[in-house]
C-alpha cells in the first residue's frame, strides 16, 4: 500500500525531530490541524497549508500536491511538455539521463560557489 500524505508528512516531521508545536510556531498551522492531516482525518488539506509545510520541511510542493490528489501524473506530464518542447517524444530512460545531467550541472555550480566563498 502506498504511503499516504499524512504518513509522509509525519515521517518527515519526525525525521527532522520536530514536534507538532515546533511546526505550529514556524508555519502557523495549529497542532490540531497538523494532527488531523497526519492522521488522514483531513482528506484534502488546503494548498496553502501544504505550501507552508513544504517550505518548512524543505520538500517538494509538487510531491505534496500529488499525494493530496491535487495533481496526477498527466498534470505533471502536461506541465513538463510546456517547459521542454518535444520531451513527450523521449522515453523514461532518456528523461533520467537528462535529469542526471541537470543534477551534475547543479552540483558543479554549487561547488564553484563554495570555492569562491573560500577565497
C-alpha positions in Angstrom: 0.0 0.0 0.0 1.3 3.4 -0.9 2.2 5.9 1.8 -0.5 8.4 2.5 0.1 12.2 2.6 -0.4 12.1 6.3 2.0 9.3 6.9 4.6 11.0 4.7 4.3 14.3 6.5 4.5 12.7 9.9 7.6 10.7 8.8 9.3 13.9 7.5 8.5 15.8 10.7 9.8 13.0 12.9 13.0 12.6 10.8 13.6 16.3 11.4 13.0 15.8 15.2 10.2 18.3 15.2 7.2 18.4 17.5 3.8 19.5 16.2 4.3 22.6 18.4 7.6 23.4 16.5 5.7 23.2 13.3 2.9 25.4 14.6 5.4 28.1 15.7 7.1 28.2 12.3 4.1 27.7 10.0 1.0 28.9 11.8 -0.6 25.5 11.2 -2.1 24.5 14.5 -1.1 21.3 16.2 -4.7 20.0 15.9 -4.8 20.9 12.2 -1.5 19.1 11.6 -2.6 16.1 13.6 -5.7 15.8 11.5 -3.6 15.9 8.3 -1.1 13.4 9.7 -3.8 11.0 10.8 -5.5 11.3 7.4 -8.7 12.8 9.0 -8.4 15.9 6.8 -8.6 14.3 3.4 -7.9 17.5 1.4 -5.6 19.9 3.3 -5.5 23.3 1.9 -2.9 24.1 -0.8 -1.7 27.0 1.5 -1.1 24.6 4.4 0.8 22.2 2.1 2.9 25.0 0.7 3.8 26.1 4.3 4.8 22.6 5.2 6.8 22.1 2.0 8.8 25.3 2.6 9.4 24.5 6.3 10.3 20.8 5.7 12.3 21.7 2.6 10.5 19.2 0.5 8.9 19.5 -3.0 5.5 21.1 -3.0 4.6 19.2 -6.2 5.1 15.9 -4.3 2.7 17.0 -1.6 0.1 18.1 -4.2 0.4 14.7 -5.9 0.0 12.8 -2.6 -3.0 15.1 -1.7 -4.6 14.2 -5.0 -4.5 17.8 -6.4 -2.2 16.7 -9.3 -1.9 13.4 -11.1 0.9 12.2 -13.4 -0.9 13.5 -16.5 -0.9 17.0 -15.0 2.8 16.8 -14.4 3.5 15.5 -17.9 1.4 18.3 -19.5 3.4 20.9 -17.5 6.7 19.3 -18.4 5.8 19.3 -22.0 5.2 23.0 -22.0 8.6 23.6 -20.3 10.6 21.3 -22.6 9.5 21.3 -26.2 9.5 17.7 -27.6 10.0 16.0 -24.3 6.9 13.8 -24.8 8.9 12.0 -27.6 11.5 10.8 -25.1 11.2 7.6 -23.1 11.8 7.3 -19.4 15.5 6.4 -19.7 16.1 9.5 -21.9 14.5 11.6 -19.2 16.6 10.0 -16.5 19.7 10.8 -18.4 18.7 14.4 -18.9 17.9 14.7 -15.1 21.4 13.3 -14.4 22.9 16.0 -16.5 20.9 18.7 -14.7 21.9 17.3 -11.3 25.6 17.3 -12.4 25.4 20.9 -13.6 23.7 21.9 -10.3 26.5 20.1 -8.4 29.2 21.9 -10.4 27.6 25.3 -9.8 27.3 24.7 -6.1 30.9 23.6 -6.0 32.0 26.7 -7.8 30.1 28.9 -5.3 31.7 27.1 -2.4 35.2 27.5 -4.0 34.5 31.3 -4.5 33.4 31.6 -0.9 36.6 30.1 0.3 38.7 32.8 -1.4 
